[in-house]
Amino acid sequence: MKITGIKTFICFAHRTNWVFVKVYTDQPGLWGTGEATLEYKELTVAAACMELERNLIGRDPRDIESIWHDSYRNAYWRGGAVLMSAMSAIDIALWDILGKELGVPVWRLLGGQVRDCVPCYANGWFVSAKTPEEFAEKANIAIETGFKALKWDPFGISYRSIDSSQFDRSICCINSVAETVKGKAELMIEGHGRFDLPTALRIGKALEPYNILWFEEPIIPDTIEALADLRSRINIPLSFGERLYGRWSFRTLLESRACDYVQPDVSHAGGITELRNIAVLADTHHIPFCPHNPSGPVANAATLQLAASQPSFFLLETMASDVPWRSEICNENIRFSEGKMKIPDQPGIGIEINEAEIAKHPYQPIELRHYRGTLTEIQPENTKSFFQ
């Protein structure tokens, strides 16, 4: 079997643009699908996927490890979001091909199932909320849907520091949601890599009474040592890793004892091949594996394969709602009950995209919302829940 070509597809999804990749083979009807959704750099990562194509033509797609290492080596400029996201999509597609050829789900190729369903937490449950009361109302809906853990960013437009009025509003919002979900769901607070060390320390101390599951990316994500310093000075768990790429960055994170949960992203950190390596590495430090997973349906499908097969897996990020056309651009079949998502058992990663439907939602440039005060405006008014 030989690789004959690669094609990319970009689909507008309101909060971002999904970037899908197909890797084709010389076997009729056999291809693999991956995802390289790289927020705000979608055109760039699509071009990077095509840059990799010329070194893949004629290769056996089943030589997954060899292709991964050759792609990494031959890029010369190693690591970084663009190269690693492009490699991630192709890697996912290659695993998809192998599973389809053998007629088994990818989790079977990774050693079989540790679990047949995975506990999930909700992201995106807060669409359009502005006030503490609105956040509490949205939280209640998410719990009624079945989620037992919720994550959100309550910090407005703050960056580096936070003024006293925003600090008070943020804590008020956290308190309102905490009171609503008390005894029903875990809470995680998202920092989006906003704060300098003293500000993250101040907020971390304020969060201690709420018994949160974790404080995510609390500090500007360029310096692992600062994160380790913060962790040593507050009494809440920290999570980190969505903006790290490859096992070597995670080795530094883990050996620095800088976090309590690791969050590699299958569409950024190196695909299924590399996330398996990172999960094993995290397990040697007794750090739970909690993949970052707010992207599109193909990334979700690939992440489920890892969640099924990795003993150190703990909790899966899930978008509680998404654009109405998510169900039209693919055959995603989510089975969600009592806060858990069922692991699919179809061959490969268990999902196919619909090229004609994707073409109806062409690329649109999206600007970063995090510091504009529009972070909850991530879905259109006719947003759809996929878990009811």
TADAZI-V817342 format. One record per helix or strand. SS is the DSSP state (A for helix, B for strand). FROM is the first residue (numbers start at 0). TO is the last residue. Records with the same first field share a line. If there is no record, write none. Layout:
# TADAZI-V817342
SS: FROM-TO, FROM-TO
This chain:
# TADAZI-V817342
B: 2-11, 16-24, 30-34, 104-104, 116-122, 148-151, 159-159, 185-189, 194-194, 213-215, 218-218, 237-239, 260-261, 264-264, 287-288, 291-291, 312-312, 315-318, 320-321, 329-329, 335-336, 339-341, 347-347, 352-352, 383-384
A: 41-52, 63-73, 80-101, 105-108, 131-144, 163-180, 196-209, 223-230, 246-254, 270-283, 296-308, 323-326, 354-357
